[in-house]
Amino acid sequence: MHEWALAEGIIKTADRFAEEQGLDEVTEVTIKVGELQQVEHEIIEFALDQLRTPRMKGARFVIEAVPARFKCRKCGHEWGFESSEVDKETGEAIHFVPEMAHVYLKCPKCGSPDFEVTEGRGVWLATMKGRKKE
């Protein structure tokens, strides 16, 4: 259940940032989640709701998925996870251990297994909105 640990980190970071910016109330937090992180959005939403601080009592949490993108180091071709011919079991293995993508995926253009993951990893705060008391 790494969603709870992620949610705790998000709440602490957002609360600290709000304090640094002099915000008394956080109204919205947008979180980007890479497809390869294998984060269950419903679980992280629930965890965020349970862990909210008083400053975030009315905050809306927006979770946006960032699709995985790959770029071949040999031919420069770019493609997405959805265009890779991967069965469900293989897809789950890649989601569980993203570093394993190189074992299962090849460039659909030239067949090279030498590629980089350009998007779709990580979890980060994208934006935050709030108010200062007058």
N, CA, C and O of each residue as an XYZ file, in Angstrom:
536
protein
N       0.825     -1.195      0.000
C       0.000      0.000      0.000
C       0.861      1.246      0.000
O       0.808      2.042      0.937
N       1.644      1.417     -1.034
C       2.502      2.595     -1.097
C       1.713      3.875     -1.336
O       2.263      4.970     -1.222
N       0.425      3.750     -1.667
C      -0.418      4.928     -1.866
C      -0.512      5.770     -0.605
O      -0.526      6.999     -0.676
N      -0.578      5.104      0.569
C      -0.666      5.848      1.834
C       0.610      6.636      2.089
O       0.554      7.784      2.532
N       1.758      6.031      1.813
C       3.029      6.744      1.998
C       3.126      7.913      1.023
O       3.594      8.990      1.390
N       2.689      7.707     -0.209
C       2.691      8.793     -1.193
C       1.759      9.917     -0.750
O       2.114     11.093     -0.825
N       0.570      9.549     -0.291
C      -0.398     10.550      0.158
C       0.160     11.350      1.331
O      -0.006     12.568      1.391
N       0.811     10.674      2.247
C       1.404     11.370      3.399
C       2.467     12.367      2.939
O       2.526     13.488      3.443
N       3.298     11.966      1.992
C       4.316     12.865      1.453
C       3.700     14.054      0.731
O       4.187     15.178      0.850
N       2.642     13.809     -0.009
C       1.953     14.883     -0.740
C       1.364     15.886      0.245
O       1.535     17.095      0.087
N       0.668     15.377      1.262
C       0.045     16.258      2.261
C       1.105     17.087      2.984
O       0.943     18.297      3.141
N       2.184     16.446      3.423
C       3.242     17.181      4.136
C       3.875     18.245      3.254
O       4.119     19.365      3.702
N       4.141     17.897      2.001
C       4.763     18.850      1.077
C       3.820     20.014      0.778
O       4.236     21.172      0.803
N       2.567     19.711      0.500
C       1.593     20.762      0.198
C       1.384     21.670      1.395
O       1.296     22.888      1.241
N       1.305     21.095      2.585
C       1.098     21.893      3.789
C       2.308     22.793      4.064
O       2.153     23.958      4.430
N       3.497     22.248      3.887
C       4.717     23.040      4.084
C       4.797     24.180      3.063
O       5.149     25.306      3.414
N       4.476     23.890      1.821
C       4.500     24.913      0.778
C       3.462     26.002      1.072
O       3.742     27.191      0.919
N       2.268     25.588      1.494
C       1.219     26.558      1.824
C       1.680     27.475      2.952
O       1.452     28.684      2.913
N       2.321     26.897      3.943
C       2.833     27.709      5.057
C       3.889     28.694      4.568
O       3.869     29.865      4.944
N       4.816     28.220      3.725
C       5.865     29.099      3.178
C       5.272     30.242      2.358
O       5.829     31.340      2.336
N       4.153     29.997      1.688
C       3.513     31.009      0.849
C       2.518     31.880      1.622
O       1.915     32.794      1.061
N       2.356     31.589      2.901
C       1.433     32.368      3.717
C      -0.031     32.072      3.460
O      -0.891     32.914      3.717
N      -0.322     30.882      2.953
C      -1.710     30.507      2.685
C      -2.360     29.963      3.957
O      -1.796     29.108      4.640
N      -3.537     30.463      4.258
C      -4.278     29.975      5.417
C      -5.197     28.819      5.044
O      -5.588     28.017      5.892
N      -5.529     28.751      3.770
C      -6.437     27.715      3.292
C      -5.970     27.226      1.925
O      -5.683     28.028      1.036
N      -5.894     25.917      1.762
C      -5.586     25.309      0.464
C      -6.919     24.902     -0.153
O      -7.707     24.197      0.478
N      -7.173     25.343     -1.382
C      -8.452     25.040     -2.038
C      -8.344     23.930     -3.081
O      -9.321     23.231     -3.347
N      -7.156     23.764     -3.676
C      -7.000     22.731     -4.700
C      -5.539     22.307     -4.803
O      -4.630     23.136     -4.757
N      -5.335     21.009     -4.943
C      -4.004     20.442     -5.144
C      -4.089     19.505     -6.346
O      -4.898     18.577     -6.367
N      -3.248     19.758     -7.342
C      -3.195     18.889     -8.519
C      -1.945     18.034     -8.421
O      -0.837     18.541     -8.250
N      -2.141     16.735     -8.533
C      -1.065     15.765     -8.398
C      -0.936     15.007     -9.710
O      -1.928     14.526    -10.257
N       0.282     14.904    -10.209
C       0.554     14.128    -11.423
C       1.123     12.772    -10.997
O       2.007     12.691    -10.144
N       0.596     11.718    -11.611
C       1.023     10.359    -11.286
C       1.412      9.649    -12.574
O       0.589      9.482    -13.474
N       2.668      9.234    -12.655
C       3.144      8.508    -13.826
C       2.500      7.136    -13.939
O       2.324      6.431    -12.945
N       2.152      6.770    -15.160
C       1.501      5.482    -15.426
C       2.317      4.302    -14.901
O       1.754      3.311    -14.435
N       3.633      4.408    -14.975
C       4.480      3.289    -14.558
C       4.619      3.158    -13.042
O       5.256      2.218    -12.567
N       4.046      4.067    -12.285
C       4.140      4.016    -10.827
C       3.183      3.011    -10.213
O       3.331      2.653     -9.045
N       2.218      2.558    -10.970
C       1.219      1.587    -10.509
C       0.535      2.067     -9.234
O       0.485      1.348     -8.236
N       0.008      3.291     -9.276
C      -0.712      3.868     -8.151
C      -2.211      3.710     -8.406
O      -2.717      4.076     -9.467
N      -2.901      3.164     -7.427
C      -4.360      3.038     -7.511
C      -4.954      4.391     -7.126
O      -4.845      4.821     -5.978
N      -5.579      5.053     -8.088
C      -6.088      6.409     -7.863
C      -7.142      6.460     -6.765
O      -7.169      7.414     -5.988
N      -8.003      5.463     -6.685
C      -9.045      5.463     -5.653
C      -8.432      5.379     -4.261
O      -8.908      6.029     -3.330
N      -7.388      4.587     -4.118
C      -6.750      4.427     -2.806
C      -6.037      5.712     -2.397
O      -6.149      6.144     -1.250
N      -5.306      6.322     -3.324
C      -4.588      7.553     -2.971
C      -5.585      8.684     -2.695
O      -5.345      9.515     -1.820
N      -6.700      8.721     -3.433
C      -7.730      9.732     -3.151
C      -8.283      9.554     -1.744
O      -8.448     10.531     -1.013
N      -8.568      8.325     -1.366
C      -9.073      8.041     -0.029
C      -8.040      8.430      1.025
O      -8.377      9.057      2.029
N      -6.784      8.056      0.793
C      -5.718      8.376      1.746
C      -5.547      9.888      1.891
O      -5.399     10.387      3.006
N      -5.565     10.620      0.780
C      -5.443     12.076      0.840
C      -6.580     12.672      1.659
O      -6.366     13.588      2.453
N      -7.780     12.157      1.466
C      -8.932     12.653      2.205
C      -8.778     12.391      3.704
O      -9.126     13.242      4.523
N      -8.268     11.240      4.057
C      -8.108     10.879      5.466
C      -6.963     11.635      6.149
O      -7.006     11.867      7.357
N      -5.949     12.015      5.381
C      -4.747     12.633      5.951
C      -4.742     14.162      5.887
O      -3.802     14.796      6.365
N      -5.769     14.749      5.308
C      -5.770     16.209      5.123
C      -5.593     16.940      6.451
O      -6.092     16.510      7.491
N      -4.878     18.043      6.387
C      -4.629     18.879      7.559
C      -5.755     19.913      7.672
O      -6.535     20.075      6.733
N      -5.851     20.616      8.809
C      -6.884     21.652      8.937
C      -6.806     22.701      7.821
O      -7.836     23.209      7.378
N      -5.614     23.022      7.373
C      -5.439     23.998      6.300
C      -6.044     23.482      4.984
O      -6.354     24.275      4.095
N      -6.209     22.176      4.859
C      -6.717     21.567      3.624
C      -8.114     20.989      3.776
O      -8.549     20.195      2.942
N      -8.820     21.374      4.825
C     -10.111     20.733      5.112
C     -11.104     20.801      3.958
O     -11.908     19.884      3.793
N     -11.069     21.857      3.162
C     -11.992     21.962      2.034
C     -11.320     21.797      0.682
O     -11.927     22.068     -0.355
N     -10.078     21.357      0.690
C      -9.318     21.260     -0.567
C      -9.857     20.166     -1.483
O     -10.319     19.114     -1.041
N      -9.777     20.457     -2.756
C     -10.115     19.483     -3.801
C      -8.791     18.900     -4.296
O      -7.874     19.644     -4.644
N      -8.692     17.579     -4.326
C      -7.501     16.911     -4.839
C      -7.793     16.415     -6.252
O      -8.746     15.669     -6.476
N      -6.966     16.836     -7.193
C      -7.106     16.438     -8.589
C      -5.909     15.554     -8.930
O      -4.759     15.979     -8.823
N      -6.188     14.343     -9.335
C      -5.110     13.415     -9.698
C      -5.140     13.219    -11.206
O      -6.151     12.811    -11.777
N      -4.014     13.518    -11.837
C      -3.908     13.390    -13.289
C      -2.863     12.332    -13.636
O      -1.733     12.375    -13.149
N      -3.252     11.398    -14.471
C      -2.332     10.348    -14.917
C      -1.442     10.891    -16.029
O      -1.896     11.624    -16.908
N      -0.175     10.519    -15.973
C       0.777     10.889    -17.016
C       1.150      9.604    -17.748
O       1.825      8.743    -17.183
N       0.716      9.468    -19.001
C       0.992      8.244    -19.757
C       2.492      8.007    -19.943
O       3.281      8.946    -20.046
N       2.855      6.744    -19.983
C       4.255      6.381    -20.227
C       4.623      6.670    -21.680
O       3.842      6.417    -22.597
N       5.806      7.196    -21.867
C       6.345      7.467    -23.209
C       7.778      6.943    -23.237
O       8.505      7.017    -22.247
N       8.158      6.418    -24.381
C       9.493      5.853    -24.568
C      10.142      6.476    -25.796
O       9.462      6.909    -26.726
N      11.486      6.513    -25.781
C      12.226      7.022    -26.941
C      13.399      6.090    -27.216
O      14.228      5.827    -26.344
N      13.445      5.597    -28.454
C      14.502      4.684    -28.868
C      15.829      5.436    -28.973
O      15.903      6.503    -29.583
N      16.862      4.873    -28.376
C      18.186      5.498    -28.442
C      18.877      5.217    -29.774
O      19.841      5.893    -30.133
N      18.387      4.228    -30.496
C      19.002      3.869    -31.770
C      18.442      4.693    -32.927
O      19.203      5.275    -33.701
N      17.106      4.746    -33.047
C      16.509      5.432    -34.208
C      15.758      6.713    -33.848
O      15.342      7.454    -34.739
N      15.580      6.984    -32.545
C      14.903      8.203    -32.122
C      13.385      8.137    -32.121
O      12.725      9.118    -31.777
N      12.820      6.994    -32.502
C      11.359      6.845    -32.525
C      10.793      6.975    -31.108
O      11.380      6.476    -30.148
N       9.645      7.652    -30.990
C       8.955      7.795    -29.707
C       7.617      7.079    -29.774
O       6.933      7.119    -30.796
N       7.248      6.428    -28.689
C       5.975      5.717    -28.651
C       5.455      5.652    -27.223
O       6.167      5.946    -26.263
N       4.194      5.257    -27.114
C       3.554      5.140    -25.812
C       3.357      3.700    -25.416
O       3.421      2.791    -26.244
N       3.118      3.509    -24.145
C       2.898      2.175    -23.597
C       1.725      1.492    -24.281
O       1.745      0.282    -24.509
N       0.693      2.282    -24.609
C      -0.509      1.715    -25.211
C      -0.247      1.151    -26.601
O      -0.971      0.259    -27.043
N       0.771      1.649    -27.302
C       1.033      1.156    -28.653
C       1.989     -0.033    -28.654
O       2.248     -0.623    -29.703
N       2.507     -0.381    -27.492
C       3.387     -1.546    -27.397
C       2.524     -2.800    -27.328
O       1.488     -2.822    -26.663
N       2.955     -3.814    -28.008
C       2.202     -5.065    -27.999
C       2.610     -5.867    -26.775
O       3.544     -6.668    -26.814
N       1.883     -5.632    -25.685
C       2.202     -6.260    -24.411
C       0.940     -6.909    -23.858
O      -0.120     -6.285    -23.811
N       1.063     -8.175    -23.436
C      -0.095     -8.831    -22.836
C      -0.287     -8.326    -21.402
O       0.576     -7.632    -20.863
N      -1.400     -8.672    -20.799
C      -1.751     -8.152    -19.481
C      -0.708     -8.508    -18.420
O      -0.328     -7.653    -17.620
N      -0.248     -9.746    -18.401
C       0.724    -10.197    -17.405
C       2.045     -9.427    -17.527
O       2.628     -9.012    -16.526
N       2.501     -9.246    -18.759
C       3.735     -8.499    -19.004
C       3.553     -7.040    -18.602
O       4.445     -6.439    -18.003
N       2.401     -6.476    -18.933
C       2.105     -5.098    -18.559
C       2.160     -4.899    -17.059
O       2.683     -3.893    -16.579
N       1.620     -5.856    -16.315
C       1.657     -5.763    -14.856
C       3.086     -5.867    -14.331
O       3.445     -5.183    -13.372
N       3.901     -6.713    -14.949
C       5.300     -6.823    -14.526
C       6.030     -5.502    -14.735
O       6.821     -5.080    -13.891
N       5.761     -4.858    -15.855
C       6.402     -3.567    -16.144
C       5.912     -2.502    -15.176
O       6.701     -1.686    -14.699
N       4.617     -2.502    -14.884
C       4.085     -1.539    -13.927
C       4.687     -1.759    -12.543
O       4.984     -0.800    -11.831
N       4.866     -3.023    -12.165
C       5.383     -3.339    -10.836
C       6.858     -2.968    -10.703
O       7.275     -2.425     -9.680
N       7.645     -3.260    -11.735
C       9.076     -2.929    -11.740
C       9.382     -2.257    -13.081
O       9.758     -2.940    -14.034
N       9.228     -0.925    -13.172
C       9.418     -0.225    -14.446
C      10.767     -0.489    -15.111
O      10.876     -0.423    -16.336
N      11.776     -0.781    -14.329
C      13.089     -1.061    -14.899
C      13.076     -2.316    -15.763
O      13.983     -2.527    -16.568
N      12.050     -3.151    -15.598
C      11.929     -4.375    -16.384
C      11.401     -4.116    -17.791
O      11.350     -5.035    -18.608
N      11.012     -2.889    -18.082
C      10.479     -2.572    -19.411
C      11.450     -2.979    -20.512
O      11.032     -3.414    -21.585
N      12.742     -2.837    -20.246
C      13.752     -3.158    -21.260
C      13.802     -4.648    -21.591
O      14.271     -5.037    -22.660
N      13.321     -5.467    -20.679
C      13.293     -6.906    -20.919
C      12.139     -7.267    -21.863
O      12.260     -8.176    -22.685
N      11.029     -6.550    -21.734
C       9.819     -6.902    -22.457
C       9.525     -6.063    -23.699
O       8.870     -6.540    -24.626
N      10.001     -4.826    -23.726
C       9.652     -3.922    -24.816
C      10.802     -3.725    -25.787
O      11.974     -3.797    -25.418
N      10.440     -3.475    -27.032
C      11.402     -3.122    -28.074
C      10.804     -1.986    -28.875
O       9.585     -1.823    -28.916
N      11.644     -1.212    -29.502
C      11.171     -0.124    -30.347
C      10.300     -0.711    -31.453
O      10.740     -1.613    -32.165
N       9.071     -0.216    -31.609
C       8.207     -0.759    -32.652
C       8.680     -0.416    -34.066
O       8.210     -1.007    -35.039
N       9.599      0.525    -34.180
C      10.083      0.911    -35.511
C      11.307      0.095    -35.939
O      11.347     -0.439    -37.048
N      12.315      0.000    -35.044
C      13.554     -0.681    -35.450
C      13.835     -1.971    -34.683
O      14.751     -2.715    -35.033
N      13.043     -2.241    -33.630
C      13.222     -3.479    -32.871
C      14.289     -3.426    -31.800
O      14.557     -4.447    -31.167
N      14.905     -2.289    -31.569
C      15.958     -2.178    -30.566
C      15.369     -2.174    -29.152
O      14.338     -1.549    -28.906
N      16.039     -2.885    -28.217
C      15.606     -2.835    -26.820
C      16.259     -1.668    -26.062
O      16.071     -1.528    -24.854
N      17.016     -0.846    -26.767
C      17.738      0.278    -26.147
C      16.892      1.552    -26.254
O      16.905      2.238    -27.276
N      16.159      1.852    -25.180
C      15.288      3.028    -25.180
C      15.288      3.640    -23.785
O      15.733      3.029    -22.813
N      14.785      4.845    -23.718
C      14.650      5.503    -22.420
C      13.178      5.772    -22.139
O      12.374      5.925    -23.058
N      12.843      5.826    -20.867
C      11.500      6.195    -20.442
C      11.522      7.714    -20.313
O      12.215      8.253    -19.450
N      10.765      8.411    -21.169
C      10.791      9.876    -21.157
C       9.663     10.481    -20.321
O       9.779     11.618    -19.864
N       8.593      9.749    -20.119
C       7.475     10.209    -19.296
C       6.799      9.009    -18.665
O       6.956      7.872    -19.111
N       6.038      9.290    -17.609
C       5.246      8.223    -17.008
C       5.818      7.642    -15.741
O       5.352      6.605    -15.267
N       6.831      8.298    -15.179
C       7.403      7.859    -13.910
C       7.214      8.963    -12.892
O       7.130     10.137    -13.253
N       7.147      8.604    -11.644
C       7.105      9.582    -10.572
C       5.717     10.039    -10.171
O       4.718      9.778    -10.841
N       5.705     10.738     -9.039
C       4.507     11.361     -8.486
C       4.953     12.731     -8.009
O       5.940     12.839     -7.280
N       4.231     13.798     -8.415
C       4.634     15.135     -7.995
C       3.444     16.074     -7.892
O       2.397     15.863     -8.503
N       3.643     17.125     -7.092
C       2.641     18.181     -6.987
C       2.808     19.070     -8.204
O       3.885     19.625     -8.421
N       1.767     19.212     -8.995
C       1.840     20.037    -10.201
C       1.438     21.472     -9.899
O       2.141     22.411    -10.272
N       0.303     21.643     -9.222
C      -0.168     22.987     -8.874
C      -0.889     22.936     -7.533
O      -1.342     21.888     -7.073
N      -0.971     24.110     -6.933
C      -1.697     24.233     -5.681
C      -2.329     25.621     -5.636
O      -1.691     26.617     -5.977
N      -3.582     25.671     -5.213
C      -4.287     26.939     -5.083
C      -4.720     27.114     -3.640
O      -4.999     26.142     -2.939
N      -4.773     28.354     -3.208
C      -5.203     28.620     -1.846
C      -5.542     30.073     -1.629
O      -5.523     30.887     -2.552
N      -5.855     30.382     -0.370
C      -6.241     31.756     -0.001
C      -5.499     32.189      1.255
O      -5.160     31.390      2.128
N      -5.267     33.495      1.298
C      -4.736     34.127      2.503
C      -5.901     34.825      3.183
O      -6.753     35.421      2.523
N      -5.933     34.747      4.491
C      -6.990     35.464      5.217
C      -6.686     36.948      5.159
O      -5.530     37.369      5.209
N      -7.729     37.713      5.054
C      -7.571     39.178      4.949
C      -7.592     39.803      6.317
O      -7.474     41.022      6.440
